[in-house]
Amino acid sequence: MPNFVRDVLARRPADTLAAVAEDADGVRRDWTFGELLASSAAVAGALRERGVDRGTVVLTLVGNRIEYVLTVLACLRIGAVALPCSEQLRPKDLELRLRRASVRAVVCDKRNRAVLDAAMPDCPVLTVPDDALLGAGLEPGYAELGPLDPAFVLFTSGTSGEPKLVAHGQRYVWGQDLQAANWMAARPGELVWSTAAPGWSKSARNSFLAPWLCGSAALVQDRRFDPAERLRTIRRHEVGVLCMAPTEYRLIAAAGPVRDVASLRRLVTAGEALGTAVVEAWQRDTGLVIADGYGQTETGHLAGVRPGEVAPPGSMGRPLPGVCVEIVDGELCVDHTTVPTFFLGYDGRPGPSAGQLWHTGDLVRQDAEGWLYFESRADDVILSSGYRIGPAEVEATLQRHPAVREVAVIGLPDDTRGEVVTALVVLRDGHAASAALVAELQEHAKRETAPYKYPREVRFVDTLPKTHSGKISRSALRAGIRTAGTR
């Protein structure tokens, strides 16, 4: 039975470049496949010594640094399950993940240790950077793994309640070969840079798994987004394939012409609607067309613009080879048996059975040539800067503020971020609308939940529209936002 680390990495020439790691200070270190194998084996041994075994979960709270890569490889080696988390999570977010995933061990960047400790993990914690962790020690063998043995657990926001735990099997790892060949399309010897931070499903599949399946090397950079620095990094490391969120492409284009990036050969993106203006700007400046794509946390990559194709403006591509889709009442539905990266189920429960279509919740149209065009979400999930944000969690957070009587959260269109999180607040008696209260509510949200979820807009209203059953009607809010009584 297969093992990704043994059957992909260990078969590469040991002295071949596998990854380029650049830390927050700009220090570069090149890693060969041989070095990755040795160091990830050491991490696997350290995890084993702390009780991690096949099928148990390892949570990572690490930025885009080599220890994140090594921990995922260690898990894949011994059959443990990786739970990559965003560094923007707050203690209550982490406590939920620790509890729901029954985490056996944590690998944490020292800069995140205080937040993790506040979540009170009841398991061993390995803090990085720690050179001793990468040294010689117990070197476990390779687990023999089947396609349904768990490999990753990821969390996704829904429209109500707590985030859902999405379990992916080993087939998710091997199945990346489909999008690697037909969408990312890197070439042997090229350097691929997927800028998604751990915690995004795109990071779990595109930061290094897909590049290695293409025979390429991966760039891992531990730095905050800055348009000018992004371009300098591309030049400095001669990046060949670039995978960024649409928002990042937009912000770079808005900062000025994209110049002197001759090493770039292919540009890809996914996560939210891209828009034609940014495509035109990058094509004008670089001669390259951004290849859009589409996927979900549950499904992995489903559609994209393939090499050599010229997509119609606004299209997110066509279904990848072998993936069967249907449009049912405007919603994109998928025959999940044709998706090699389809998830195993939510929270330990099995996913849909054969014969059941998977409903994506996205309203999409398809033209006669098979091109897909994203139109909107069928539910209330907000897509902002590539993040999927459930409004109920933000509402629950704001509801705990003493000034708030009622609140509804929706996404409003935004040229840069796709959508912005917008809170419509009914105040309690004794509280008055003000700019200072807006700032106070925003800071409250940032403290209580991941900062990317905070409402960038806060509007004070007299009432919130309700359905006949007494629920807040978000569709009515969106439809009447221009005429809602604000003060």
C-alpha positions in Angstrom: 0.0 0.0 0.0 1.3 3.5 -0.7 2.9 6.2 1.4 3.3 9.6 -0.1 6.6 10.4 1.6 8.2 7.1 0.6 6.7 6.8 -2.9 7.1 10.5 -4.0 9.8 12.3 -1.9 12.1 9.3 -1.3 12.2 8.5 -5.0 13.5 12.0 -5.9 17.2 12.4 -6.2 18.4 13.2 -2.7 20.4 16.2 -3.8 17.6 17.8 -5.9 16.1 21.1 -4.7 12.7 20.5 -3.0 12.0 23.8 -1.1 13.3 27.3 -0.7 12.5 28.7 2.8 12.7 32.4 3.6 12.2 33.5 7.1 10.7 36.7 8.5 14.1 38.3 8.4 14.7 37.5 4.7 17.2 34.7 5.4 17.0 32.0 2.7 17.8 28.3 3.1 17.5 25.8 0.3 16.3 22.3 1.2 16.9 19.2 -0.8 14.6 16.2 -0.9 17.2 14.3 1.2 17.3 17.0 3.9 13.5 17.1 4.0 13.3 13.4 4.4 15.8 13.3 7.2 14.4 16.3 9.2 10.8 15.2 8.7 11.7 11.7 10.0 13.2 13.4 13.1 10.0 15.4 13.6 8.0 12.1 13.2 10.1 10.5 15.9 9.6 13.4 18.2 5.8 13.2 17.7 5.9 9.4 18.3 7.7 10.0 21.6 4.8 12.2 22.6 2.1 9.7 21.9 1.3 10.5 18.3 0.4 7.4 16.3 -1.5 6.4 13.2 -4.9 8.1 13.0 -4.2 10.7 15.8 -4.3 14.4 15.1 -1.4 16.9 15.2 -2.4 20.5 15.2 0.0 23.0 13.7 0.0 26.7 14.7 2.9 27.7 12.5 3.4 30.2 9.7 4.7 29.5 6.3 8.0 28.2 7.6 9.8 24.9 7.0 8.6 23.4 10.3 5.0 23.5 8.9 6.2 21.5 5.9 8.2 19.1 8.0 5.3 18.4 10.4 2.9 17.6 7.5 5.5 15.3 6.1 6.0 13.6 9.5 2.3 13.0 9.8 2.1 11.6 6.2 5.0 9.3 7.0 3.5 7.7 10.1 -0.2 7.9 9.2 -1.0 10.7 11.7 -3.5 13.4 10.7 -2.5 17.0 10.2 -4.7 19.9 11.3 -3.1 23.1 10.0 -4.5 26.2 11.7 -4.3 29.9 10.9 -2.1 32.0 13.1 -5.0 34.5 13.3 -7.1 32.2 15.4 -8.0 33.2 18.9 -8.0 31.1 22.1 -11.7 30.1 21.8 -11.1 29.1 18.1 -8.2 26.9 19.2 -10.0 25.4 22.1 -12.8 24.4 19.8 -10.4 22.7 17.4 -8.4 21.0 20.2 -11.6 19.6 21.6 -13.4 18.7 18.4 -10.5 17.0 16.7 -9.2 15.2 19.8 -5.7 16.7 19.2 -2.9 14.4 20.4 0.0 17.0 20.0 0.6 20.5 18.9 3.5 22.1 16.9 3.5 25.8 17.7 5.6 28.8 16.6 6.9 30.5 19.7 5.2 33.7 18.6 1.8 31.9 18.9 2.5 30.2 22.2 0.7 32.7 24.5 -2.5 32.3 22.4 -2.2 28.6 22.4 -1.6 28.4 26.2 -4.8 30.5 26.7 -6.7 27.7 25.0 -5.3 25.3 27.6 -4.3 22.4 25.4 -4.4 19.0 27.2 -1.6 17.5 25.1 2.2 17.8 24.5 3.3 21.0 22.7 6.5 21.2 20.5 7.6 24.8 20.2 9.5 25.9 17.0 12.0 27.0 16.0 14.0 24.4 17.8 17.1 22.9 16.0 17.1 20.0 18.4 13.8 18.9 16.9 15.4 18.3 13.6 18.3 16.3 14.8 18.9 12.6 14.8 16.6 10.5 16.9 13.9 7.9 16.6 13.3 7.4 12.9 9.9 5.7 12.4 9.1 3.5 9.4 6.6 4.3 6.7 3.0 3.5 7.5 1.1 1.5 4.8 -1.9 3.6 4.1 -5.2 3.1 2.1 -7.1 5.9 0.3 -9.6 6.3 3.1 -7.1 6.4 5.9 -7.3 10.0 7.3 -4.6 12.5 6.3 -6.0 16.0 7.0 -8.7 17.6 9.1 -9.7 21.1 8.2 -12.4 23.4 9.5 -14.8 25.3 7.4 -17.3 28.0 8.4 -21.0 27.4 7.7 -24.0 29.7 7.9 -25.0 28.7 11.4 -23.4 27.2 14.5 -19.8 26.2 15.0 -17.4 25.5 12.2 -17.5 22.0 10.7 -14.7 19.6 10.9 -13.9 18.3 7.4 -11.9 15.0 7.2 -9.8 14.2 4.2 -8.3 10.8 3.4 -5.0 9.8 1.8 -6.8 10.0 -1.5 -6.9 13.7 -1.0 -3.1 13.8 -1.0 -2.6 11.6 -4.1 -5.6 13.1 -5.9 -3.8 16.5 -6.1 -2.1 15.0 -9.1 -5.2 15.9 -11.2 -5.1 19.7 -10.5 -1.3 19.7 -10.4 -1.2 18.5 -14.0 -4.2 20.3 -15.3 -4.3 23.6 -13.5 -1.1 24.5 -11.6 0.9 22.9 -14.4 4.4 23.6 -13.1 7.4 22.1 -14.9 10.2 20.1 -13.5 12.9 22.4 -12.1 10.6 25.4 -11.7 10.0 27.2 -8.4 6.3 27.4 -7.4 5.0 29.9 -4.9 1.6 29.4 -3.4 1.2 32.2 -0.9 -1.8 30.8 1.1 -1.1 30.6 4.8 -1.7 27.4 6.8 -5.3 27.1 7.7 -6.5 27.6 4.2 -7.4 24.5 2.3 -5.4 25.8 -0.6 -2.3 25.8 1.5 -2.7 22.2 2.4 -2.7 21.2 -1.2 -0.8 23.8 -3.2 2.0 25.0 -1.0 4.1 22.0 -1.6 2.1 18.8 -2.4 1.1 19.9 -5.9 4.5 21.4 -6.8 6.2 18.1 -5.8 3.8 16.1 -7.9 4.8 18.3 -10.8 8.5 17.6 -10.1 9.0 21.2 -9.1 10.3 23.0 -5.9 8.2 25.0 -3.5 8.9 28.5 -2.1 7.8 28.9 1.6 8.0 32.5 2.8 7.1 33.6 6.4 6.2 37.2 5.8 3.1 39.4 5.8 1.6 40.5 2.6 3.1 43.6 1.0 2.6 44.4 -2.7 6.1 45.6 -3.4 7.8 42.8 -1.3 5.8 40.2 -3.3 7.3 41.4 -6.5 10.8 41.6 -5.0 10.5 38.0 -3.8 9.5 36.9 -7.3 12.6 38.5 -8.7 14.9 37.4 -6.0 14.0 33.8 -6.2 13.0 33.6 -9.9 9.6 32.2 -9.2 8.1 30.4 -12.3 4.5 29.6 -11.2 2.6 32.0 -8.8 -0.5 31.0 -7.0 -2.1 33.9 -5.0 -5.6 34.9 -3.8 -7.6 37.2 -6.1 -7.3 39.9 -3.5 -3.5 39.8 -3.6 -3.5 40.1 -7.4 -5.8 43.0 -7.1 -3.8 44.9 -4.5 -0.5 44.4 -6.4 -2.1 45.7 -9.6 -3.6 48.7 -7.7 -0.2 49.6 -6.3 1.2 50.3 -9.8 2.5 48.5 -12.9 3.8 45.0 -12.4 7.4 45.2 -13.7 10.5 43.0 -14.0 9.0 39.6 -13.3 10.3 37.9 -16.4 10.8 34.6 -14.5 7.0 34.1 -14.2 5.5 31.7 -16.7 2.1 30.9 -15.2 -0.3 32.7 -12.9 -3.1 30.8 -11.1 -5.7 31.8 -8.5 -8.8 30.5 -6.7 -10.9 31.3 -3.7 -13.3 34.0 -4.8 -14.5 35.7 -8.0 -11.4 37.2 -9.7 -13.0 39.9 -12.0 -11.9 40.9 -15.4 -10.2 44.2 -14.5 -7.4 42.6 -12.6 -6.9 40.0 -15.3 -6.5 42.8 -17.9 -4.0 44.7 -15.7 -1.7 41.7 -15.2 -1.9 40.7 -18.8 -1.1 44.3 -19.9 1.9 44.4 -17.5 3.3 40.9 -17.8 1.8 39.4 -21.0 0.4 36.6 -18.8 -3.3 35.7 -18.2 -4.3 34.6 -14.7 -5.8 31.1 -14.8 -8.8 31.1 -12.5 -9.9 27.9 -10.6 -12.5 26.7 -8.3 -12.8 24.3 -5.4 -14.0 23.9 -1.9 -12.6 22.7 1.5 -14.7 19.6 1.1 -14.0 18.8 -2.5 -10.5 20.0 -3.3 -10.0 21.5 -6.8 -12.9 21.0 -9.2 -12.4 23.3 -12.1 -9.8 25.6 -13.7 -8.4 27.1 -16.8 -5.9 24.6 -18.2 -2.5 25.4 -19.9 -3.0 26.6 -23.5 -6.7 27.5 -23.0 -8.0 31.0 -23.5 -11.0 31.3 -21.1 -13.8 33.7 -21.8 -13.7 36.8 -19.6 -15.0 36.1 -16.1 -14.9 32.3 -16.3 -13.4 30.2 -13.5 -12.6 27.5 -16.0 -14.1 24.1 -16.9 -14.4 21.0 -14.8 -11.1 19.1 -14.5 -10.8 15.9 -16.6 -13.1 13.3 -15.3 -15.0 15.5 -12.9 -18.8 15.5 -13.6 -20.9 18.5 -12.7 -24.5 19.5 -13.1 -26.3 22.8 -12.8 -29.4 22.2 -10.7 -31.7 25.2 -10.3 -28.7 27.4 -10.8 -26.5 25.7 -8.2 -23.3 23.8 -9.1 -23.6 20.2 -8.1 -21.0 17.5 -8.4 -21.0 13.7 -8.8 -18.6 13.2 -5.9 -17.6 9.8 -7.1 -15.7 11.5 -9.9 -13.7 13.7 -7.6 -10.5 12.1 -6.4 -10.0 14.6 -3.6 -13.5 14.4 -2.1 -13.8 14.5 1.7 -14.6 11.6 4.0 -17.3 13.4 6.0 -18.1 16.0 8.7 -17.2 15.5 12.4 -16.7 11.7 12.0 -19.9 11.2 10.1 -19.7 9.8 6.6 -20.2 12.0 3.6 -22.8 11.6 0.9 -23.3 8.1 -0.5 -22.9 7.0 -4.1 -25.8 8.3 -6.3 -26.1 11.5 -4.3 -25.0 14.8 -5.8 -22.8 17.1 -3.8 -24.5 20.5 -3.6 -21.7 23.2 -3.5 -24.0 26.0 -2.4 -22.6 28.2 -5.2 -24.8 29.6 -7.9 -23.0 29.1 -11.2 -23.9 29.2 -14.9 -22.3 27.1 -17.6 -22.2 28.1 -21.3 -22.4 25.9 -24.3 -18.7 25.4 -24.4 -18.6 24.1 -20.8 -17.1 27.2 -19.2 -18.3 27.9 -15.7 -19.1 31.4 -14.3 -19.5 32.1 -10.6 -22.5 34.2 -9.7 -23.0 34.1 -6.0 -23.3 32.0 -2.9 -26.6 30.2 -2.5 -26.2 30.5 1.3 -24.9 33.2 3.5 -21.2 32.4 3.7 -19.1 35.5 3.1 -16.2 35.3 0.7 -13.7 38.0 1.7 -10.1 38.1 0.5 -10.3 34.3 -0.1 -11.6 33.6 3.4 -14.9 31.8 3.9 -16.6 33.5 6.9 -19.8 32.2 8.5 -21.9 35.2 9.6 -23.4 33.4 12.6 -20.0 33.3 14.4 -19.4 37.0 13.9 -23.0 37.7 15.1 -22.5 35.6 18.2 -19.3 37.5 19.0 -20.8 41.0 18.6 -23.9 39.9 20.5 -21.7 39.6 23.6 -20.9 43.3 23.5 -23.1 45.2 26.1 -24.1 47.8 23.6 -25.6 45.4 21.1 -29.3 44.4 21.3 -29.5 42.7 17.9 -27.1 42.2 15.0 -27.0 40.8 11.5 -23.9 40.2 9.5 -23.8 40.1 5.7 -21.2 40.4 3.0 -21.3 43.5 0.7 -19.6 43.7 -2.6 -16.1 45.2 -2.6 -13.7 45.8 -5.5 -10.6 44.7 -3.6 -11.8 42.0 -1.3 -14.7 40.6 -3.2 -16.9 41.1 -0.2 -16.5 42.9 3.1 -18.0 41.7 6.4 -20.7 44.2 7.3 -22.5 44.3 10.6 -25.9 45.9 11.0 -26.4 46.7 14.7 -29.5 47.6 16.7 -28.3 49.2 19.9 -29.5 48.7 23.4 -31.2 51.6 25.2 -28.6 54.0 26.7 -26.1 53.5 23.8 -25.7 56.0 20.9 -24.2 55.4 17.5 -20.7 56.9 17.1 -17.4 56.4 15.3 -15.9 55.5 18.6 -18.5 52.7 19.2 -17.8 51.4 15.7 -14.1 51.1 16.5 -15.0 49.5 19.9 -17.1 46.9 18.2 -14.5 46.1 15.7 -11.8 45.7 18.3 -14.1 43.5 20.4 -14.5 41.2 17.3 -10.8 41.1 16.7 -10.1 40.1 20.3 -12.8 37.4 20.4 -12.3 35.7 17.0 -9.8 35.6 14.1 -9.1 39.2 13.0 -10.0 38.5 9.3 -13.6 38.0 10.5 -14.1 41.4 12.0 -16.7 43.7 10.4 -14.9 46.3 8.3 -18.2 48.1 8.1 -20.6 48.7 11.0 -23.9 50.3 10.4 -26.4 51.2 13.1 -30.1 50.5 12.2 -33.4 50.8 14.0 -34.7 47.4 13.1 -33.7 44.2 11.3 -36.1 42.5 8.8 -37.5 39.2 9.9 -39.0 36.2 8.2 -42.4 34.8 9.2 -40.6 32.4 11.6 -38.9 35.3 13.3 -35.4 34.7 11.8 -33.4 37.6 10.5 -33.7 37.8 6.7 -30.3 38.4 5.3 -31.6 38.5 1.7 -34.0 41.3 2.7 -31.0 43.1 4.3 -28.9 42.9 1.2 -31.8 43.9 -1.1 -32.7 46.9 1.0 -29.2 48.0 2.3 -29.3 51.3 0.4 -32.6 52.3 2.0 -32.3 50.7 5.4 -32.8 53.2 8.2 -29.3 54.0 9.4 -28.3 56.6 11.8 
